[in-house]
């Protein structure tokens, strides 16, 4: 089966969003499909690579320096002005236009039996919808986040009426026109089932054991300390508000027992803003928090393997909250401290018996648990993960379900 996978976020972009389509391409190819990825390029349009089409994006969303930064600032300002005047436009609109310019060449090269298009951004959905309708090709729309339901772009939708209207249209078109909807979390799947009565399935990103091979051996933490490791960023969803309760819990902990300063280390692995780091200055100065900055994924995984406890934080009550990181965590066989509430992430931790779940905005409860973890060594060893449950969350297990769905859809088309 020839598959065209449309994914803006794809390596060399390094983000949680790029992992999912990368794994789709890897495992669907392993299952016998011929997968071609249609994605962005910040350098030039390139049709020469096997199983890869890169279309130039003038927005140059990464590495903005010199003339590229000026171009990006102009495009960002132009987009904001149009949205303010009620005209829908996006920073990715030029990339979409460029893709459509090459649509015939793309279709001729891939000759797809089925298209998989993954959101965000919405432009991938728009391209998939256009190609599917125009060339009579089966379509699966993948949602790594909700558009209208628990939207990742909540502030833009709230601020601009034209964006909300267009996103509602795209969501409905995707639900109606797609042969199936797949999502990253059961609450999003349930939303599509209930709202549009469409065929929908949850396909988790899962963990890939191959990612844990050949990890660097020089990542060593001081195990005379209790090491809590957090990998990733703070402010994707709600600025600093989703993590400051945790740091407040550390201040409560120090006040309760100042000697704990000598026994605990929080390792932050990722990109953090100056504003975020300034709010942690007192904890950094006390050497409780160590900031390692952005590192390659293999190095981040090596830090995870060295941890005593792995920390993950989400907003409470955002049902669909999950992260590629949680699957790495459950595979690492290290106890997890999940600061989350009534989310898919909480369900995964509880299902696999891999750690504790505490409301992320209750610093006293967080502080009490951390105190017990540091002062009662047997508490960590009381966590006994369920290996069979963990196995169900592997990328291969999850994408086998997608493989079955693809084959069923193609069978229906051929009848």
C-alpha positions as CSV (number, residue, x, y, z in Angstrom):
1,X,0.0,0.0,0.0
2,X,1.3,3.5,-0.9
3,X,0.8,5.9,1.9
4,X,1.3,9.7,1.8
5,X,2.0,10.9,5.3
6,X,1.5,14.7,5.6
7,X,3.3,16.0,8.7
8,X,4.7,19.5,9.1
9,X,6.5,18.6,12.3
10,X,9.1,16.0,11.3
11,X,12.8,15.5,11.9
12,X,15.1,17.4,11.8
13,X,12.6,19.4,13.8
14,X,13.0,18.1,17.4
15,X,9.8,18.1,19.3
16,X,7.2,15.8,20.8
17,X,5.1,16.5,17.8
18,X,7.7,15.2,15.4
19,X,8.1,11.8,17.1
20,X,4.6,10.5,16.3
21,X,4.8,10.9,12.5
22,X,8.4,9.7,12.5
23,X,7.3,6.5,14.3
24,X,4.3,6.1,11.9
25,X,6.7,6.2,8.9
26,X,9.1,3.7,10.6
27,X,6.5,1.1,11.7
28,X,4.1,1.3,8.8
29,X,7.1,0.7,6.5
30,X,8.1,-2.3,8.7
31,X,4.5,-3.6,8.3
32,X,5.0,-3.7,4.5
33,X,3.7,-0.3,3.4
34,X,5.5,2.1,1.1
35,X,5.4,5.4,3.1
36,X,6.3,8.8,1.7
37,X,6.4,11.8,4.1
38,X,5.4,15.2,2.9
39,X,6.9,17.8,5.2
40,X,8.6,21.2,5.4
41,X,12.0,22.4,4.5
42,X,13.6,25.7,5.7
43,X,16.2,25.6,2.9
44,X,14.7,24.5,-0.4
45,X,12.0,22.3,-2.0
46,X,13.4,18.8,-2.5
47,X,11.8,15.9,-4.4
48,X,15.1,13.9,-4.7
49,X,15.0,11.9,-1.5
50,X,13.4,8.5,-1.5
51,X,10.2,8.3,0.5
52,X,10.5,12.0,1.4
53,X,9.2,15.2,-0.1
54,X,10.3,18.5,1.5
55,X,8.5,21.7,0.5
56,X,10.1,25.0,1.3
57,X,8.5,27.1,4.0
58,X,9.3,30.8,3.8
59,X,8.2,31.3,7.4
60,X,11.5,29.7,8.5
61,X,10.1,28.9,12.0
62,X,13.4,27.9,13.4
63,X,16.9,29.4,13.6
64,X,15.7,32.9,13.0
65,X,18.7,35.2,12.5
66,X,19.5,38.1,10.3
67,X,17.4,38.5,7.2
68,X,15.4,35.3,8.2
69,X,14.4,37.0,11.5
70,X,13.3,40.1,9.6
71,X,11.2,38.1,7.2
72,X,9.6,36.1,10.1
73,X,8.8,39.2,12.1
74,X,7.2,40.8,9.0
75,X,5.2,37.6,8.3
76,X,4.1,37.3,11.9
77,X,2.9,41.0,12.0
78,X,1.1,40.6,8.6
79,X,-0.7,37.5,9.9
80,X,-1.8,39.3,13.2
81,X,-3.1,42.3,11.2
82,X,-5.2,40.2,8.9
83,X,-6.6,38.2,11.8
84,X,-7.5,41.5,13.6
85,X,-9.4,42.6,10.6
86,X,-11.3,39.3,10.6
87,X,-9.4,37.7,7.7
88,X,-8.2,34.2,8.4
89,X,-4.5,33.7,7.8
90,X,-1.8,31.6,9.4
91,X,2.0,31.7,9.6
92,X,1.9,28.4,7.7
93,X,-0.4,29.6,4.9
94,X,2.5,30.2,2.6
95,X,3.8,26.7,3.1
96,X,0.4,25.3,2.3
97,X,0.2,27.4,-0.8
98,X,3.7,26.1,-1.9
99,X,2.6,22.5,-1.3
100,X,-0.6,23.0,-3.4
101,X,1.6,24.5,-6.2
102,X,3.3,21.1,-6.4
103,X,0.2,18.9,-5.8
104,X,0.3,17.1,-9.2
105,X,4.0,16.3,-8.8
106,X,3.4,15.0,-5.3
107,X,0.6,12.8,-6.3
108,X,2.4,11.5,-9.4
109,X,5.5,10.6,-7.3
110,X,3.7,8.9,-4.5
111,X,0.6,7.5,-6.3
112,X,-1.0,7.1,-2.8
113,X,-3.7,4.5,-2.0
114,X,-4.3,6.4,1.3
115,X,-3.4,9.7,2.9
116,X,-2.6,10.2,6.6
117,X,-2.5,13.8,7.7
118,X,-1.5,14.8,11.2
119,X,-2.6,18.0,13.1
120,X,-1.2,20.4,14.2
121,X,-0.9,22.6,12.2
122,X,-4.3,22.8,10.6
123,X,-2.7,23.3,7.2
124,X,-1.8,19.6,7.1
125,X,-5.5,18.8,7.4
126,X,-6.4,21.3,4.7
127,X,-3.9,19.8,2.3
128,X,-5.1,16.2,3.1
129,X,-8.7,17.2,2.5
130,X,-7.9,18.9,-0.8
131,X,-5.8,15.9,-2.1
132,X,-8.4,13.4,-0.9
133,X,-11.3,15.1,-2.6
134,X,-9.6,16.1,-5.8
135,X,-7.9,12.8,-6.5
136,X,-10.4,10.4,-4.9
137,X,-7.9,9.0,-2.3
138,X,-8.8,7.5,1.1
139,X,-8.0,9.8,4.0
140,X,-7.2,9.3,7.7
141,X,-7.0,12.5,9.8
142,X,-4.7,12.2,12.9
143,X,-5.2,14.6,15.9
144,X,-2.2,14.9,18.2
145,X,-4.3,17.7,19.9
146,X,-7.9,18.9,19.8
147,X,-8.9,21.7,17.5
148,X,-12.1,22.9,19.2
149,X,-12.2,20.3,22.0
150,X,-9.5,21.2,24.6
151,X,-7.6,23.2,21.9
152,X,-3.8,23.5,22.0
153,X,-4.3,26.9,20.3
154,X,-6.8,28.1,22.9
155,X,-5.6,31.7,23.1
156,X,-5.7,32.3,19.3
157,X,-9.1,30.8,19.0
158,X,-10.3,33.0,21.9
159,X,-8.7,36.1,20.5
160,X,-9.7,35.9,16.8
161,X,-13.3,35.1,15.8
162,X,-12.1,34.3,12.2
163,X,-9.7,31.6,13.5
164,X,-12.4,29.9,15.6
165,X,-14.8,29.9,12.6
166,X,-12.2,28.5,10.2
167,X,-11.1,25.9,12.8
168,X,-14.7,24.8,13.3
169,X,-15.0,24.4,9.5
170,X,-11.8,22.4,9.2
171,X,-12.7,20.1,12.1
172,X,-16.1,19.4,10.6
173,X,-14.7,18.8,7.1
174,X,-12.1,16.4,8.5
175,X,-14.7,14.5,10.5
176,X,-17.2,14.2,7.6
177,X,-14.7,13.6,4.7
178,X,-12.2,11.4,6.4
179,X,-12.6,7.6,6.2
180,X,-11.4,7.5,9.8
181,X,-10.2,9.8,12.6
182,X,-7.3,8.7,14.8
183,X,-6.3,10.6,17.9
184,X,-3.6,10.6,20.6
185,X,-6.1,10.3,23.5
186,X,-9.4,8.7,24.2
187,X,-11.2,11.9,25.2
188,X,-10.5,13.4,21.8
189,X,-11.6,10.1,20.2
190,X,-14.9,10.2,22.2
191,X,-15.4,13.8,21.2
192,X,-15.3,13.0,17.5
193,X,-17.5,9.9,18.0
194,X,-20.2,11.9,19.9
195,X,-20.0,15.1,17.9
196,X,-19.8,13.7,14.4
197,X,-20.6,10.0,14.7
198,X,-17.5,9.3,12.7
199,X,-15.3,6.2,12.8
200,X,-12.6,7.1,15.3
201,X,-9.8,5.3,17.1
202,X,-7.2,6.1,19.7
203,X,-3.6,5.3,18.6
204,X,-1.2,6.3,21.3
205,X,2.3,7.3,20.3
206,X,3.8,4.7,22.7
207,X,7.5,3.9,23.4
208,X,10.0,2.5,21.0
209,X,12.7,0.2,22.6
210,X,15.0,1.1,19.7
211,X,15.2,4.7,21.1
212,X,16.9,3.3,24.3
213,X,19.7,1.5,22.5
214,X,23.2,2.9,22.6
215,X,22.5,5.6,25.1
216,X,25.5,7.7,26.1
217,X,27.3,6.2,29.1
218,X,28.8,9.4,30.5
219,X,25.6,10.7,32.0
220,X,26.1,10.1,35.7
221,X,24.2,11.7,38.6
222,X,25.4,11.9,42.2
223,X,23.4,9.1,43.9
224,X,24.3,10.3,47.3
225,X,21.5,12.7,46.5
226,X,17.8,12.0,45.6
227,X,17.6,12.9,41.9
228,X,14.3,14.0,40.4
229,X,14.5,14.4,36.6
230,X,12.2,16.5,34.5
231,X,12.7,16.4,30.7
232,X,10.9,18.8,28.4
233,X,9.6,22.4,28.5
234,X,7.3,24.2,31.0
235,X,5.2,26.6,29.0
236,X,3.7,25.0,25.9
237,X,0.1,25.2,27.1
238,X,-0.3,27.8,29.8
239,X,2.9,29.8,30.3
240,X,4.5,29.3,33.6
241,X,1.3,28.7,35.5
242,X,1.3,25.0,35.1
243,X,4.5,24.3,37.0
244,X,5.0,27.1,39.6
245,X,3.0,25.1,42.2
246,X,5.7,22.4,42.0
247,X,8.4,24.8,42.7
248,X,6.4,26.3,45.5
249,X,6.2,22.8,47.0
250,X,10.0,22.8,47.1
251,X,10.1,26.0,49.0
252,X,7.6,24.5,51.5
253,X,9.8,21.5,51.8
254,X,12.9,23.5,52.5
255,X,11.1,25.5,55.2
256,X,9.9,22.3,56.8
257,X,13.4,20.7,56.8
258,X,16.3,22.9,55.7
259,X,18.7,19.9,55.8
260,X,16.9,18.5,52.7
261,X,18.8,21.0,50.6
262,X,21.8,18.7,50.9
263,X,19.8,15.6,50.0
264,X,17.7,16.5,46.9
265,X,18.5,17.6,43.3
266,X,16.0,18.5,40.7
267,X,17.4,18.1,37.2
268,X,15.7,20.2,34.5
269,X,16.5,18.9,30.9
270,X,15.2,21.2,28.2
271,X,14.7,24.8,26.9
272,X,13.6,27.3,29.5
273,X,13.0,31.1,29.1
274,X,14.9,33.7,31.1
275,X,11.6,34.6,32.8
276,X,11.1,31.0,33.9
277,X,14.7,30.7,35.2
278,X,14.5,34.0,37.0
279,X,11.5,32.7,39.0
280,X,13.6,29.7,40.0
281,X,16.7,31.7,40.9
282,X,16.4,31.1,44.7
283,X,16.2,27.3,44.1
284,X,19.0,27.4,41.6
285,X,21.3,29.4,43.9
286,X,20.7,26.8,46.7
287,X,21.8,24.1,44.2
288,X,18.5,22.3,44.6
289,X,17.7,22.8,40.9
290,X,20.3,22.1,38.2
291,X,19.5,23.3,34.7
292,X,21.1,21.2,32.0
293,X,19.5,23.1,29.1
294,X,18.4,21.6,25.8
295,X,20.1,18.3,25.0
296,X,19.8,15.7,22.2
297,X,17.0,13.1,22.8
298,X,19.4,10.3,23.5
299,X,21.0,12.3,26.3
300,X,17.6,13.1,27.7
301,X,16.8,9.4,27.8
302,X,20.1,8.7,29.5
303,X,19.2,11.3,32.2
304,X,15.8,9.5,32.6
305,X,17.6,6.1,33.2
306,X,19.8,7.8,35.9
307,X,16.9,9.3,37.8
308,X,15.5,8.2,41.2
309,X,12.1,9.7,40.3
310,X,10.8,11.0,36.9
311,X,8.6,14.1,37.1
312,X,5.9,15.0,34.7
313,X,3.4,18.0,35.0
314,X,0.2,18.9,33.2
315,X,-2.7,21.2,33.7
316,X,-5.5,19.6,35.8
317,X,-8.8,18.5,34.3
318,X,-7.6,18.8,30.7
319,X,-8.8,15.3,30.0
320,X,-6.7,14.7,26.8
321,X,-3.4,15.8,28.4
322,X,-0.7,13.3,27.5
323,X,2.9,13.4,26.3
324,X,5.4,11.3,24.4
325,X,7.5,11.7,27.5
326,X,5.1,9.5,29.6
327,X,5.7,6.5,27.3
328,X,9.5,7.0,27.7
329,X,9.0,7.2,31.4
330,X,7.0,4.0,31.8
331,X,9.5,2.1,29.7
332,X,12.5,3.4,31.8
333,X,11.3,1.3,34.8
334,X,11.8,4.3,37.1
335,X,9.1,5.6,39.5
336,X,7.0,8.5,38.1
337,X,5.7,11.5,40.0
338,X,2.7,12.6,37.9
339,X,1.5,16.1,38.8
340,X,-1.8,15.8,37.0
341,X,-5.5,15.3,37.7
342,X,-8.3,13.6,35.7
343,X,-6.2,13.2,32.6
344,X,-5.2,10.4,30.2
345,X,-1.7,10.8,31.6
346,X,-3.0,10.0,35.1
347,X,-4.9,7.0,33.7
348,X,-1.7,5.7,32.1
349,X,0.4,6.0,35.3
350,X,-2.4,4.3,37.4
351,X,-3.0,1.6,34.7
352,X,0.7,0.6,34.5
353,X,1.3,1.0,38.3
354,X,4.4,3.0,37.6
355,X,4.1,5.9,40.1
356,X,2.0,8.4,42.0
357,X,-0.5,10.9,40.8
358,X,-1.0,14.2,42.7
359,X,-3.0,17.3,41.8
360,X,-0.6,19.7,40.2
361,X,-1.9,22.8,42.0
362,X,-1.7,21.5,45.6
363,X,1.8,22.3,46.7
364,X,1.3,21.1,50.3
365,X,0.4,17.6,49.0
366,X,3.3,17.6,46.5
367,X,5.7,18.7,49.3
368,X,4.5,16.0,51.7
369,X,5.0,13.2,49.0
370,X,8.5,14.4,48.1
371,X,9.4,14.6,51.7
372,X,8.3,10.9,52.1
373,X,10.1,9.9,49.0
374,X,13.4,11.4,50.1
375,X,13.3,10.3,53.7
376,X,11.7,6.8,53.2
377,X,13.8,4.9,50.7
378,X,11.4,1.9,50.8
379,X,8.6,4.0,49.3
380,X,10.2,4.0,45.8
381,X,10.8,0.3,45.9
382,X,7.1,-0.2,46.7
383,X,6.3,0.8,43.1
384,X,5.9,-2.5,41.2
385,X,5.1,-1.8,37.5
386,X,2.8,-4.2,35.5
387,X,5.0,-5.4,32.6
388,X,2.0,-6.7,30.5
389,X,0.2,-3.3,30.8
390,X,3.4,-1.5,29.9
391,X,3.8,-3.7,26.8
392,X,0.4,-2.5,25.5
393,X,1.9,1.0,25.3
394,X,4.7,0.1,22.9
395,X,4.7,2.0,19.6
396,X,4.6,-1.2,17.7
397,X,1.5,-2.5,19.5
398,X,-0.3,0.8,19.0
399,X,0.6,1.1,15.3
400,X,-0.4,-2.5,14.6
401,X,-4.0,-1.2,15.2
402,X,-3.4,1.5,12.7
403,X,-2.1,-1.1,10.2
404,X,-5.4,-3.1,10.6
405,X,-7.4,0.1,10.1
406,X,-5.5,1.0,6.9
407,X,-6.0,-2.4,5.4
408,X,-9.8,-2.4,6.2
409,X,-10.3,1.0,4.7
410,X,-8.4,0.0,1.5
411,X,-10.5,-3.2,1.3
412,X,-13.7,-1.1,1.4
413,X,-12.4,1.2,-1.4
414,X,-11.6,-1.8,-3.6
415,X,-15.1,-3.4,-3.2
